[in-house]
């Protein structure tokens, strides 16, 4: 029940977000023209930044907002576990809602494990972590077709080290848009 | 057509670059048996008056035997005499030194450039020849011939064929100054000599597996941004991709007849074990369970697969009959047992045995179900048996990084296998090659 309520709120937020982006895109055209005319005179009016926006990525601004839960792109796991820790639920809900409201956007979930134990088991564990996150996101409204999973097991550590800290950073799923 | 050509050129170029990057492994004996067998190796005679033979046969044999941890030898300067045949041995001298066994031999170079090596293993106390062979060879095969002689000496004095004339495959990892990583799949002789690069990649390589005839190696490569299984010819370097499905494609293991590959695929939803029939490329699914099933390892008799599954809550070893799919759990000691490989006689399975965050190499006895730990480090993995079943080679990781080591199944011999630069991991001991 609570999750659904959050989801609806988030969806509403993103619809609003998209609308405002469209408005900005309209502005871009105008500002762009202005800049190109006054190129030599002085380009310090700062509005040019909008010119970098790619129309095909409409709505991506939410991904770039450091205050959005979408800015969480890595979530971490306990040893030999693919259970989603409570502190990452909000981020997963946000990513699911974002995909639900942006059906053209895909994400790759990269599953990883720490180096302990056997490599092949860890490859399977990395996949299970990525698949667990994918399943959660599809339950929250994202389409399975938007989510690709890949496991690197212990082969691509975030940190090269052989201690508890390195291991805690390496047991992870990365969201790659 | 043009793409194929440029690809070929690129591959050739990569191969040329690779040759210089092959990295030799040095084997250092840490611990040997308490009562090593004394055997003196006398420098072999040489048919030519000028020059020396390209390989010092006696030296190679001596190094093999010392590294095995089961023999004691003599340095050349301490030898009382240097006979090259049976009739010139002065037995009294050798008996006084307590040298129970003696190896003498002769290297002959024929006019056509071929070699012939004659050697005799002599029981000094009985004054009798234990073994005597005449082996044809050539200038490029002399080291191999020396290893074959070591194999025979080992067999005559210990009772089991030596595994000196074999090869190992391993994966190396080097970090470049800019932080990028280079992975390489390499093969070398069992004594670390003649390292050759089979494949280099900027993406991870893992799980090499020898075909039973030692001619091919299956492995997993991430070069396509996902795991895929390849089979590569060791001699020619030619390779083919045999599995590249959605999800993981991993853990190849050859059937003893060389016709099938057991592997792990998650294309149907989660990691399951399949058998790939290499001639037809058809797949037979072996496991069907919502848990992780992976790391199949073929028994030497071809009837069973051991694999890792966490269907019981933690990773443990299971065995499945290839014919009827009947499955049973076989490991019950310890919180974590994974990475199974059968001993050559199928009596035991080497595993990664984990308890309280410490991972050691364990030996699971299939008749008693008990696991004996063989190593005492904190993070050991990827065990592989020598083809005679005497040694297990494995990867060990400490604060300083990852290295290879080997231990005898009875725990009496321990070796370190050191690489000059970078990390080395996932050693797999190749099969006996036909004599």
Contacts between the chains, C-beta under 8 A, distances in Angstrom:
chain1	res1	chain2	res2	distance
A	79	B	357	8.0
A	80	B	314	7.4
A	80	B	315	7.6
A	80	B	336	7.8
A	115	B	379	7.6
A	115	B	397	7.0
A	116	B	354	7.5
A	116	B	357	7.3
A	116	B	359	6.0
A	116	B	379	6.3
A	117	B	315	7.2
A	117	B	336	6.2
A	117	B	338	5.8
A	117	B	339	7.9
A	117	B	352	6.1
A	117	B	354	6.1
A	117	B	359	6.1
A	117	B	381	6.9
A	118	B	295	6.4
A	118	B	308	6.9
A	118	B	315	8.0
A	118	B	338	4.1
A	118	B	339	3.5
A	118	B	352	4.9
A	118	B	381	5.6
A	118	B	382	6.9
A	119	B	206	5.5
A	119	B	207	6.8
A	119	B	339	7.8
A	119	B	381	7.2
A	119	B	382	6.9
A	119	B	426	7.2
A	120	B	206	7.8
A	120	B	207	6.2
A	120	B	250	5.5
A	120	B	251	4.4
A	120	B	264	6.7
A	120	B	294	5.1
A	120	B	295	4.6
A	120	B	308	7.4
A	120	B	338	7.9
A	120	B	339	7.0
A	121	B	292	6.8
A	121	B	294	6.0
A	121	B	295	6.4
A	121	B	308	5.3
A	121	B	315	5.6
A	121	B	338	4.7
A	121	B	339	7.1
A	123	B	206	7.9
A	123	B	227	6.8
A	123	B	248	5.5
A	123	B	250	5.3
A	123	B	251	7.9
A	123	B	294	7.4
A	124	B	248	6.6
A	124	B	250	7.9
A	124	B	264	7.1
A	124	B	266	7.5
A	124	B	271	4.3
A	124	B	292	4.2
A	124	B	294	4.8
A	125	B	292	6.9
A	127	B	247	6.5
A	127	B	248	5.3
A	127	B	266	5.8
A	127	B	270	7.8
A	127	B	271	6.7
A	128	B	270	7.2
A	128	B	271	8.0
A	128	B	292	6.4
A	131	B	270	7.3
A	149	B	247	7.5
A	150	B	225	7.1
A	150	B	226	5.3
A	151	B	227	7.4
A	151	B	247	7.9
A	151	B	248	5.6
A	152	B	204	6.8
A	152	B	222	7.0
A	153	B	206	8.0
A	155	B	204	3.6
A	155	B	206	6.5
A	155	B	222	6.8
A	156	B	204	6.6
A	160	B	175	8.0
A	162	B	379	7.0
A	162	B	397	5.8
A	162	B	398	7.1
A	162	B	399	6.1
A	162	B	401	7.7
